[in-house]
């Protein structure tokens, strides 16, 4: 990867991170973003960094073995990203947020742990698909990476109980769009609780999955 390409990715991470922060999808120093680089390593947001105020030059650069090459120390949840990447070689970027409505859904005792949100809209099916729930772990617990790894091969997004979503995509834009779609559908799900909403049928879901495959 050329220096120009890497700098462009750094700028994109900072721009999209600020967009997520400014719209309230993450807050404080919560949330993290990573992008796969052409040499098999990653660019990753630093630990305790606010996504709304990222300095592109200080974004962590890691090699394929996860060693820090330059920039600040990476997020303490880097293992979430590497666990997803190991199972999803086709994925180019990952976004992890503590977005309010998605976290709210992750706290509900009645959600289906195999599929937390029903197929309410076509775009949710196209960009997220089935969303499994990962049991609660203390933040930073490396065993959480093992739990995510066990699901990531079959799912481009997972929901961490009482924590938030981890979403992979072919590109950073795709991962961000899928995360935004997940948050909006979580909001719809909460608004429709107790209303017996009409969901897409299995046949409609299958048609969407066939016509619009995710990464």
Residue pairs with C-beta under 8 A, 6 or more apart in sequence:
1 37
1 38
1 39
5 38
6 37
6 43
6 61
7 56
9 35
9 37
9 43
9 172
10 43
10 56
10 57
10 59
11 56
12 35
12 172
12 173
13 33
13 35
13 43
13 45
13 54
13 56
13 59
13 172
14 54
14 55
14 56
14 59
16 33
16 172
16 173
16 176
17 31
17 33
17 45
17 51
17 52
17 54
18 51
18 52
18 53
18 54
19 176
20 26
20 31
20 51
20 95
20 97
20 176
20 179
21 27
21 31
21 50
21 51
21 52
21 53
22 52
24 100
25 31
25 97
25 99
25 179
25 180
25 183
26 51
26 97
26 98
26 99
27 98
28 50
29 48
29 49
29 50
30 97
30 98
30 164
31 45
31 51
31 95
31 96
31 97
31 98
31 164
32 44
32 45
32 49
32 51
32 75
32 77
32 78
32 81
32 95
32 96
33 44
33 45
33 51
33 93
33 94
33 95
33 96
33 172
34 42
34 43
34 44
34 45
34 78
34 81
34 93
34 94
35 42
35 43
35 44
35 92
35 93
35 172
36 42
36 85
36 91
36 92
36 93
37 43
37 61
39 63
39 64
40 63
40 64
41 61
41 62
41 63
41 64
41 69
42 60
42 61
42 62
42 81
42 82
42 85
43 59
43 60
43 61
43 62
44 59
44 60
44 61
44 62
44 74
44 75
44 78
44 81
45 51
45 54
45 59
45 60
45 74
45 75
46 58
46 59
46 60
46 71
46 72
46 73
46 74
46 75
47 72
47 73
47 74
47 75
47 76
49 58
49 72
49 75
57 71
58 71
58 72
59 71
59 72
60 68
60 70
60 71
60 72
60 73
60 74
60 75
61 68
61 69
61 70
61 71
62 68
62 69
62 74
62 78
63 69
66 78
66 82
68 74
75 81
76 139
76 140
77 96
77 139
77 140
79 142
79 144
79 145
80 94
80 96
80 144
80 145
80 148
80 166
81 94
81 96
81 166
82 145
83 145
83 146
83 148
83 149
83 152
84 91
84 94
84 148
84 149
84 152
84 166
84 168
85 91
85 94
85 168
86 149
86 152
87 149
87 152
87 153
88 152
88 153
88 156
88 168
88 215
90 170
90 215
91 156
91 168
91 169
91 170
91 175
91 215
92 169
92 170
92 171
92 172
92 174
92 175
92 215
93 168
93 169
93 170
93 171
93 172
93 174
93 175
94 166
94 167
94 168
94 169
94 175
95 165
95 166
95 167
95 169
95 172
95 175
95 176
95 178
95 179
96 164
96 165
96 166
96 167
97 164
97 165
97 179
97 183
98 163
98 164
99 164
99 165
99 179
99 182
99 183
99 186
100 183
101 183
101 184
101 186
101 187
101 189
101 190
102 159
102 164
102 165
102 182
102 183
102 186
103 162
103 163
103 164
104 186
104 190
105 111
105 116
105 117
105 159
105 186
105 189
105 190
106 116
106 133
106 159
106 160
106 161
106 162
106 163
106 164
107 161
107 162
111 117
111 133
112 133
113 132
113 133
114 130
114 132
114 133
115 130
115 131
115 132
116 131
116 132
116 133
116 159
117 124
117 128
117 131
117 182
117 185
117 186
117 189
118 189
118 197
118 199
119 125
119 199
119 200
119 204
119 205
120 185
120 188
120 189
120 192
120 197
120 199
120 200
121 185
121 188
121 200
122 200
122 204
122 208
123 181
124 181
124 182
124 185
125 200
125 205
125 208
125 209
126 208
126 212
126 214
127 174
127 177
127 178
127 181
127 182
127 214
128 156
128 157
128 167
128 178
128 181
128 182
128 185
129 155
129 156
129 157
129 209
129 214
130 155
131 155
131 157
131 158
131 159
131 165
131 182
132 151
132 155
132 158
132 159
133 158
133 159
133 160
133 161
134 144
134 147
134 148
134 151
134 158
134 159
134 160
134 161
135 147
135 161
136 160
136 161
136 162
136 163
137 143
137 144
137 147
137 160
137 163
139 163
144 160
148 158
148 160
148 166
151 158
152 158
152 168
156 167
156 168
156 169
156 178
156 214
156 215
157 165
157 166
157 167
157 168
157 178
157 179
157 182
158 165
158 166
159 165
159 166
160 166
165 179
165 182
165 183
167 175
167 178
167 179
167 182
168 175
168 215
169 175
169 176
169 177
169 178
169 214
169 215
170 215
174 215
178 214
200 208
